[in-house]
Amino acid sequence: MAGKDDKLTYEIARDLLPRLQGYLREQLSKLLGRLDVGENVEIEIIDLLSEHQSIRKWMQFLNINTNRERLFEGLGGKPSPSISSSDIWVCRRSDCNYTLPVIQAGESAPNCKFHDAITMILANQKKG
């Protein structure tokens, strides 16, 4: 049975899949297919998504353990990733906290998964 963190990882993977291209999209699609038949692929999903720097920073921002005892090995305390507000998409609605990472500079803004008709904006553009 998947725990809370597993479910979050799977939800994130499904949210990111349509926005990815090439190798990353192909590999994530295969992992999600394995998930659909009951395999536990959480660590593999995190490892794959962590290969992309902006996705890794965003996942760390969300407190998803991307280090798996190696990315921050030897550092004391909890890693505090720095992610710029220009690297995070946010919903325009002030009552919504949904975010996505900017995957590639200049990409089109995605829609909020909870408010499909609302195009997301960069976090540094959101007011209150």
C-alpha positions in Angstrom: 0.0 0.0 0.0 1.4 3.4 -0.9 2.0 5.9 1.9 1.3 9.6 1.8 4.7 10.4 0.3 4.3 7.7 -2.3 1.0 9.1 -3.4 2.4 12.6 -3.6 5.3 11.4 -5.8 2.9 9.6 -8.1 0.6 12.6 -8.3 3.6 14.9 -9.2 4.8 12.4 -11.8 1.4 12.3 -13.5 1.1 16.1 -13.4 4.6 16.6 -15.0 4.3 13.9 -17.6 2.4 15.9 -20.3 4.9 18.8 -19.9 8.1 16.7 -20.4 9.8 15.8 -23.6 12.1 13.2 -25.0 14.0 10.7 -22.7 12.5 12.1 -19.5 8.9 11.7 -20.8 9.5 8.3 -22.2 11.1 6.9 -19.0 8.5 8.5 -16.7 5.7 7.0 -18.9 7.3 3.6 -18.5 7.5 3.9 -14.7 3.9 5.1 -14.5 2.9 2.0 -16.6 4.7 -0.2 -14.1 2.9 1.7 -11.3 -0.4 1.0 -13.0 0.2 -2.8 -12.7 1.0 -2.5 -9.0 4.8 -2.1 -8.8 6.3 0.3 -6.3 8.4 2.6 -8.4 8.5 5.7 -6.1 12.3 5.7 -5.7 12.8 5.2 -9.4 10.4 8.1 -10.2 12.2 10.4 -7.7 15.6 9.4 -9.1 14.5 10.0 -12.7 12.9 13.4 -12.0 15.9 14.4 -9.9 18.0 14.3 -13.0 16.4 17.5 -14.2 17.8 20.4 -12.1 14.7 22.6 -12.0 12.4 19.7 -11.2 14.8 18.5 -8.4 14.9 22.0 -6.9 11.1 22.3 -7.0 10.7 18.8 -5.4 13.1 19.9 -2.7 11.1 23.1 -2.3 8.0 20.8 -1.7 10.1 18.8 0.9 10.1 15.7 -1.3 13.2 13.7 -0.4 15.2 13.7 -3.5 18.6 13.1 -1.9 18.1 9.4 -1.1 21.2 9.7 1.1 23.5 10.9 -1.6 22.8 14.3 -3.1 23.5 16.1 0.2 25.7 13.4 1.8 28.0 14.8 4.4 26.0 18.0 4.9 24.8 18.7 8.4 21.1 19.5 9.0 18.3 19.6 6.5 19.2 20.8 3.0 17.5 24.1 2.2 17.3 24.3 -1.6 17.3 27.7 -3.2 14.7 28.1 -5.9 13.9 31.4 -7.5 10.3 32.6 -7.6 10.9 32.9 -11.4 11.4 29.1 -11.5 8.0 28.2 -10.1 4.6 28.4 -11.8 1.7 29.2 -9.4 -2.1 29.4 -9.8 -3.3 33.0 -10.2 -6.0 32.4 -7.5 -5.0 33.7 -4.1 -6.7 30.7 -2.4 -4.8 28.1 -4.4 -1.3 26.8 -3.5 -0.8 24.6 -6.5 2.7 24.9 -8.1 4.7 23.4 -10.9 8.4 23.9 -11.9 9.5 25.9 -14.9 11.0 23.1 -17.0 12.5 25.2 -19.8 13.0 28.9 -20.1 10.4 30.5 -22.4 7.9 27.6 -22.1 4.2 28.3 -22.3 2.5 28.6 -18.9 0.5 25.5 -17.9 -3.0 25.6 -16.6 -3.7 25.0 -12.9 -4.8 21.4 -12.4 -7.6 22.5 -10.0 -8.7 25.5 -12.1 -8.3 24.2 -15.6 -9.3 27.5 -17.3 -6.8 29.5 -15.3 -3.3 29.8 -16.8 -0.6 29.8 -14.2 1.9 32.6 -13.6 5.4 32.8 -12.3 5.6 33.0 -8.5 7.3 36.4 -8.7 4.3 37.8 -10.5 1.7 36.7 -7.9 0.3 39.3 -5.6 -1.0 38.5 -2.1 
